[in-house]
């Protein structure tokens, strides 16, 4: 039973978090009411996707020549990386919207989209950074949930309070 839970986390939970991140950012970009900010957010989304395509083409072309690495999907877990990810997630959601300018939204979306696609590609297919990815994704997810556990706001209320909508 414990082994089944472990494999569920490794094979389903982590990829689901990455896919939900992509979906959430895509949804956010479509729900911004200010037309200028919406264009900035959409440009960030598509810019992040294009950056991922560029990096993927570069990496996969190198692997086609040299061969893909053969690693197991579970490459270990670093508790300190997970805790650091938790702190980063909590602090980012706590003060991120208060200290960042409105013009940074497009860049932030670009980075989040790129990193999510890149992490999903590496986690499922290439698997060279899986210890780092598993640890950071678990930690960041914990940090985000810790923020919402300490804040009575929903995600929609949080986004409105950050002036993204």
Secondary structure as UniProt FT lines:
FT   HELIX           2..8
FT   HELIX           9..13
FT   HELIX           14..31
FT   HELIX           35..66
FT   HELIX           79..99
FT   HELIX           102..104
FT   HELIX           105..121
FT   HELIX           122..126
FT   HELIX           130..150
FT   HELIX           155..161
FT   TURN            162..163
//
